[in-house]
Amino acid sequence: MKDADGRLLSAELKLAGRLDARFFALLAALEGTGSIKRAAATAGLSYKGAWLMLESAGNLANEALLHSATGGAGGGGTTLTPAARALLAAWRVLEARQREFLRLQEAEFERLEALQGLLRRMSMKTSARNQFAGRVTALELGAVTAEVTLALRAGDAITATLTCDAARRLELAVGVEALALVKSSDIVLATAPAAPRVSARNRLDGVVSRLEREGADALAVVTLPGGAAVSASLAADAVDALDLAVGRPATALFKAYAVLLATRA
């Protein structure tokens, strides 16, 4: 998955199983400010949280990590002991080595096009709960709008409507891999043996695999025969009205214009 630097690979570095990036950010801030209060604010921690972190580490260390002075001509303050500075220096070296290791490993992934594409699809951040990877099998360009058919890996298909300008901007063409994004609020569920005639172009038949209720709202997940899952947001009383239950068949319906498409840059 992408880390904060936009890389596909990431890893959390810890020393002694508990000293992580937050702790060393606090030490670095303390080294620069000489004040636990200012260091806590710099590191994005509460004053109490900073003290708890420092005390916990200090209790486990065999040498003092902090030296505090109060009052006097210098006005007091908190500084790192030689042991704490050595610990911080070691962290910086390890952190730099880890970044270089991950950079080298990601360079290897660049040679594995299929795996790289999979990871980039998984790393995309979006508010749409439903994300389906597929390949364009049909593209019809009209005067203003375009209609795109995306074949999913399990054999289902999704139709999307977008402007011709958007289709060109995404460089859509038959054979191109794309992601179909659909918000759960745009999904309508039907449970009749045959879904009623509706204007929605997309119809995916499956089985209810999960139901969640929270107050007046509910979430239903319908798993398709190929394993893909479709999430739908609905009112809690609609669960009873539709007689939804885990294990029962259901149809997910959504309009073509509710589908957003994304392609790899």
C-alpha positions as CSV (number, residue, x, y, z in Angstrom):
1,M,0.0,0.0,0.0
2,K,1.1,3.6,-0.5
3,D,2.9,5.2,2.5
4,A,2.9,8.9,3.2
5,D,5.6,9.4,0.5
6,G,3.4,7.8,-2.1
7,R,5.3,4.5,-2.2
8,L,3.8,1.1,-2.7
9,L,5.8,-0.5,0.1
10,S,5.8,0.6,3.7
11,A,6.9,-0.9,7.0
12,E,6.7,0.2,10.6
13,L,10.0,0.4,12.4
14,K,10.2,-0.2,16.1
15,L,13.0,-0.6,18.6
16,A,12.5,-3.0,21.6
17,G,9.0,-3.7,20.3
18,R,7.6,-0.4,21.5
19,L,9.8,2.6,20.6
20,D,8.3,3.8,17.4
21,A,8.4,6.9,15.1
22,R,6.2,8.9,17.5
23,F,8.6,8.3,20.4
24,F,11.6,9.4,18.4
25,A,9.7,12.4,16.9
26,L,9.2,13.5,20.5
27,L,12.9,13.0,21.4
28,A,13.9,15.0,18.3
29,A,11.5,17.8,19.2
30,L,12.7,17.7,22.8
31,E,16.3,18.0,21.5
32,G,15.4,21.1,19.5
33,T,13.1,22.8,22.0
34,G,14.4,21.9,25.5
35,S,10.8,21.8,26.7
36,I,8.5,18.8,27.1
37,K,5.5,21.0,26.6
38,R,6.8,22.5,23.4
39,A,8.1,19.2,22.2
40,A,4.7,17.5,22.8
41,A,3.0,20.2,20.7
42,T,5.7,19.9,17.9
43,A,5.3,16.1,17.8
44,G,1.4,16.3,17.8
45,L,1.0,14.8,21.3
46,S,-0.7,15.9,24.4
47,Y,1.4,17.0,27.3
48,K,0.2,14.1,29.4
49,G,0.7,11.7,26.5
50,A,4.3,12.9,26.0
51,W,5.1,12.4,29.7
52,L,3.6,8.9,29.7
53,M,5.6,7.9,26.7
54,L,8.9,9.3,28.1
55,E,8.3,7.8,31.6
56,S,7.5,4.4,30.1
57,A,10.7,4.4,28.0
58,G,12.7,5.7,31.0
59,N,11.5,2.9,33.2
60,L,12.7,0.3,30.8
61,A,16.1,1.9,30.0
62,N,19.1,1.0,32.1
63,E,20.3,4.7,31.9
64,A,18.4,8.0,32.3
65,L,17.1,9.4,29.1
66,L,16.3,12.9,30.3
67,H,18.0,15.6,32.3
68,S,15.8,18.3,33.8
69,A,16.9,21.6,35.3
70,T,14.6,24.0,37.1
71,G,14.9,27.7,37.6
72,G,18.3,29.4,37.8
73,A,19.9,31.8,35.4
74,G,19.2,29.5,32.4
75,G,15.5,29.3,33.2
76,G,15.5,25.5,33.5
77,G,14.3,23.0,30.9
78,T,14.7,19.4,29.8
79,T,17.5,18.0,27.7
80,L,18.5,14.6,26.4
81,T,21.1,12.6,28.1
82,P,24.0,11.0,26.1
83,A,22.1,7.7,26.2
84,A,19.0,9.3,24.7
85,R,21.0,11.1,22.0
86,A,22.8,7.9,21.1
87,L,19.4,6.2,20.9
88,L,18.0,8.9,18.6
89,A,21.1,8.8,16.4
90,A,20.7,5.0,16.0
91,W,17.1,5.4,15.1
92,R,17.9,8.0,12.4
93,V,20.5,5.6,10.9
94,L,18.0,2.7,10.9
95,E,15.2,4.8,9.5
96,A,17.4,5.9,6.6
97,R,18.5,2.3,5.9
98,Q,14.9,1.2,6.0
99,R,13.8,3.9,3.5
100,E,16.6,2.8,1.2
101,F,15.7,-0.9,1.5
102,L,12.1,-0.2,0.7
103,R,13.1,2.0,-2.3
104,L,15.2,-0.8,-3.7
105,Q,12.4,-3.3,-3.2
106,E,9.9,-1.1,-4.9
107,A,12.3,-0.8,-7.8
108,E,12.0,-4.6,-8.1
109,F,8.2,-4.3,-8.2
110,E,8.5,-1.9,-11.1
111,R,9.6,-5.0,-13.1
112,L,6.5,-7.0,-12.1
113,E,3.9,-5.1,-14.0
114,A,0.9,-7.3,-13.0
115,L,1.7,-7.1,-9.3
116,Q,2.5,-3.4,-9.5
117,G,-0.9,-2.8,-11.1
118,L,-2.6,-4.8,-8.3
119,L,-0.9,-2.8,-5.6
120,R,-1.6,0.5,-7.1
121,R,-5.3,-0.3,-7.4
122,M,-5.4,-1.4,-3.8
123,S,-3.6,1.8,-2.7
124,M,-6.1,4.2,-4.3
125,K,-7.8,6.3,-1.6
126,T,-11.5,7.1,-2.3
127,S,-14.7,7.6,-0.4
128,A,-16.5,5.1,-2.5
129,R,-17.0,1.9,-0.6
130,N,-17.4,-0.2,-3.7
131,Q,-14.3,-0.6,-5.9
132,F,-14.2,-3.1,-8.8
133,A,-11.2,-3.8,-11.0
134,G,-11.9,-4.8,-14.5
135,R,-11.0,-4.3,-18.2
136,V,-12.8,-2.2,-20.8
137,T,-14.7,-4.5,-23.2
138,A,-16.8,-1.9,-25.0
139,L,-16.6,1.9,-25.6
140,E,-19.3,3.9,-27.4
141,L,-18.6,7.6,-28.0
142,G,-21.6,9.8,-28.6
143,A,-21.7,13.5,-29.4
144,V,-21.4,14.4,-25.7
145,T,-21.4,11.3,-23.6
146,A,-19.7,8.0,-23.7
147,E,-20.8,4.6,-22.5
148,V,-18.2,2.2,-21.2
149,T,-18.6,-1.5,-20.3
150,L,-16.2,-2.9,-17.8
151,A,-15.8,-6.7,-17.5
152,L,-15.0,-7.8,-13.9
153,R,-12.7,-10.7,-13.2
154,A,-15.6,-13.1,-12.3
155,G,-17.6,-12.5,-15.4
156,D,-19.9,-9.8,-14.3
157,A,-20.0,-6.5,-16.2
158,I,-20.6,-2.9,-15.1
159,T,-21.7,-0.1,-17.4
160,A,-20.6,3.5,-16.8
161,T,-21.8,6.7,-18.5
162,L,-19.4,9.7,-18.6
163,T,-18.6,12.6,-20.8
164,C,-16.5,12.0,-24.0
165,D,-13.9,14.5,-22.6
166,A,-13.6,12.4,-19.5
167,A,-13.2,9.2,-21.5
168,R,-10.4,10.8,-23.5
169,R,-8.8,12.2,-20.4
170,L,-8.7,8.7,-18.9
171,E,-7.4,7.3,-22.2
172,L,-10.1,4.7,-22.2
173,A,-10.0,2.1,-24.9
174,V,-11.0,-1.6,-25.3
175,G,-8.5,-3.7,-23.3
176,V,-7.5,-0.9,-20.9
177,E,-7.6,-1.8,-17.2
178,A,-9.9,0.4,-15.0
179,L,-11.5,0.7,-11.6
180,A,-15.2,1.2,-11.2
181,L,-16.1,3.2,-8.1
182,V,-19.7,3.2,-6.8
183,K,-20.8,4.7,-3.5
184,S,-22.9,2.5,-1.3
185,S,-25.6,5.1,-1.1
186,D,-26.1,4.7,-4.9
187,I,-26.9,1.0,-4.6
188,V,-30.5,-0.1,-4.5
189,L,-31.3,-3.6,-3.4
190,A,-34.1,-5.9,-4.6
191,T,-35.0,-9.2,-3.2
192,A,-37.9,-10.4,-5.4
193,P,-37.3,-13.6,-7.4
194,A,-36.8,-11.3,-10.4
195,A,-35.9,-7.7,-9.7
196,P,-38.6,-5.2,-10.9
197,R,-38.1,-3.4,-14.2
198,V,-36.1,-0.3,-13.4
199,S,-34.1,2.3,-15.3
200,A,-30.8,1.2,-13.6
201,R,-28.4,-0.2,-16.2
202,N,-26.4,-2.2,-13.7
203,R,-27.8,-5.3,-12.1
204,L,-25.6,-7.7,-10.0
205,D,-27.2,-10.8,-8.5
206,G,-25.7,-12.4,-5.4
207,V,-26.4,-13.5,-1.9
208,V,-26.5,-11.4,1.3
209,S,-23.3,-12.1,3.2
210,R,-23.4,-9.4,5.9
211,L,-25.9,-7.1,7.6
212,E,-25.1,-4.3,10.0
213,R,-27.5,-2.1,11.8
214,E,-26.7,1.1,13.6
215,G,-29.6,3.2,14.8
216,A,-31.7,4.2,11.8
217,D,-29.1,3.2,9.3
218,A,-28.0,-0.2,7.9
219,L,-25.4,-1.7,5.6
220,A,-25.9,-4.8,3.5
221,V,-23.2,-6.6,1.7
222,V,-24.1,-8.8,-1.3
223,T,-21.5,-11.3,-2.4
224,L,-21.5,-12.1,-6.1
225,P,-20.9,-15.7,-7.5
226,G,-17.3,-14.8,-8.4
227,G,-16.6,-13.5,-4.9
228,A,-16.8,-9.8,-5.4
229,A,-18.8,-7.9,-2.7
230,V,-21.2,-5.1,-3.2
231,S,-22.1,-2.8,-0.2
232,A,-25.3,-0.9,0.0
233,S,-26.4,1.7,2.5
234,L,-30.1,1.8,3.4
235,A,-32.5,2.6,6.2
236,A,-32.7,0.1,9.0
237,D,-36.5,-0.4,8.5
238,A,-35.8,-1.2,4.8
239,V,-34.0,-4.3,5.9
240,D,-37.3,-5.7,7.3
241,A,-39.3,-4.4,4.4
242,L,-37.1,-6.2,1.9
243,D,-36.9,-9.2,4.2
244,L,-33.1,-9.1,4.0
245,A,-31.2,-11.8,5.8
246,V,-27.7,-13.4,5.5
247,G,-27.8,-16.2,3.0
248,R,-30.8,-14.9,1.0
249,P,-30.5,-13.9,-2.6
250,A,-30.5,-10.2,-3.4
251,T,-29.9,-8.0,-6.5
252,A,-27.8,-4.8,-6.4
253,L,-29.0,-2.2,-8.8
254,F,-27.3,1.1,-9.7
255,K,-27.4,3.6,-12.6
256,A,-24.6,3.9,-15.1
257,Y,-24.0,7.6,-14.2
258,A,-23.4,6.6,-10.6
259,V,-20.2,4.7,-11.7
260,L,-17.0,6.6,-11.5
261,L,-14.0,5.3,-13.5
262,A,-10.3,5.5,-12.8
263,T,-7.3,4.4,-14.7
264,R,-3.7,4.1,-13.8
265,A,-1.7,7.2,-14.5
